[in-house]
């Protein structure tokens, strides 16, 4: 039997804190966008910023940064499809 190689990735706490602060800032921007802008612009701000927040969580907190390129591409293609479906849904509702 071949030994299973264990890859241990040590990420400094500073990186986690910086990513967390960026996530808080993006959340604050989303809240401000929903308060200041028209509903349609707030939805587009949500559709742009939410995948960025999800990407940060996937890359740093779920350690996707250290996975193979194929898995990364599969995750982001799935997220991209989800965002497009949601965007088309809101586009359809806005023209009714």
SULKA-V799795 format. One record per run of one state. SS is the DSSP state (@ for helix, = for strand, . for the rest). FROM is the first residue (numbers start at 1). LEN is the number of residues. If there is no record, write none. Layout:
# SULKA-V799795
SS|FROM|LEN + SS|FROM|LEN
This chain:
# SULKA-V799795
.|1|12 + @|13|24 + .|37|2 + @|39|23 + .|62|2 + @|64|3 + .|67|2 + @|69|26 + .|95|2
